[in-house]
Amino acid sequence: MLNYVAGKLPTLSPILFEKIWEKLPTTIWDLSLKVIFAILTLIVGLQFIKILRKVLRKSLEKANADVGVIQFIDSFIKIAMYLVLVMLIATTFGVDATSIVAVLGSAGVAIGLALQGSLSNLAGGVLILILKPFKVGDYIIEDSNKNEGTVTEIQIFYTKLTTGDNRVIILPNGSLANTSLTNVTQASERRLELIVGISYNSDLKKAKQLLEDLLEKDEKVLKDKERNVYVDLLDQSSVNLGIRCWFLKEDYLQGKWRLTEEIKYLFDNNNINIPYPQLQIHTDDSGK
């Protein structure tokens, strides 16, 4: 009971104080057990999630699942299992799991509105995995903002690209699923097209023959695919020759650089002139 004295705060009666004191050890003991059990649940739960993710990834790899699918499912399972673990720990302190679910359900509309962007990214990730406009390892160019790079990860909400100079670009899945993009390396072969100009005084037939021989000798040029050397344009100061050939996608860039360099050496050694802008200044020596 509480005793009231005029002008003073109420005080606990000796009997009530004695009852609280008697129950205090039991309360502390119960709370200690709950804390210990919660810590054990956390430790065991984290290890279980780690093992489950590892087993799941190995199973998907054995099933030859796409790397992007493995990464997406792994991140989804990780978030879902962490939520379940938090609910289990909450129940150890007397929180009713049904009440948690009911609260989450009633707050679903508000959560959905607050997480519109995240839900859009989640849906975008699912669409990317179903439609497969790209996969991990592909080199893509996102047309809206011209972001480009090699796809390294497809996560639940975002996709990671690595650029040629080793920068990391993180793009939301929602925007990637709703914009046009160019997949540079989806096909196994790529066509190279080069334009090189020669002067009008140079031997056109000889220049074409030199380029055809160069394509024939290059080991990386695919010999079973189309190879063309043609006159592309009669420009103001040059005859522009077009070169078309095919490479495997992994040989494309090196092939482009190699052919460009070898064409310069080849033309220099065979008196084929590559024109360039020149400025001629005429002076009047008549004294006028």
LINSULCOR-V715825 format. One line per field, one symbol per residue. psi: psi as a letter, one per 40 degrees, with the letter a starting at -180 (. if undefined). burial: I if it has 9 or more other C-alpha atoms within 8 Angstrom, else O. A space follows every 10 residues. Layout:
psi=???
burial=???
This chain:
psi=ihhhhheiii ihiddddddd ddeddddddd dddddddddd dddddddddd dddddddddd ddefiidddd dddddddddd dddddddddd ddeehhdddd ddddddeddd ddddfddddd dddddddddd dfdiiheihi hhddefhiah hdigadeihh ihidffihhh hhddddeeii ihhdedieii hhhihhiiid eihddddddd dddddddhde hheeihhihi hdhgideihh hihhiiiide eddddddddd ddddddddef fhhhiihihh hhiheee.
burial=OOOOOOOOOO OIIOOIIOOO OOOOOOOOOO OOOIOOIIOO IIOOIOOOIO OOIOOIIOOI IOOOIOOIII IIIIIIIIOO IIOOIOIIII IIOOIOIOOI OOOOOOOOOO OIOOOOOOII IIIIIOIIIO OOOIIIOIII IIIOOOIIII IIIIIIIIII IIIOOOOOIO IIIIIIIOIO IOIIIOOOOI OIOOIOIIIO OIOOOOIIOI IIOOIIOOOO IIOOOOIIIO IIOOOOOIII IIIIIIIIIO IIOOIIOOOO OOIOOIIIOO OIIIIOOOOO OOOOOOOO
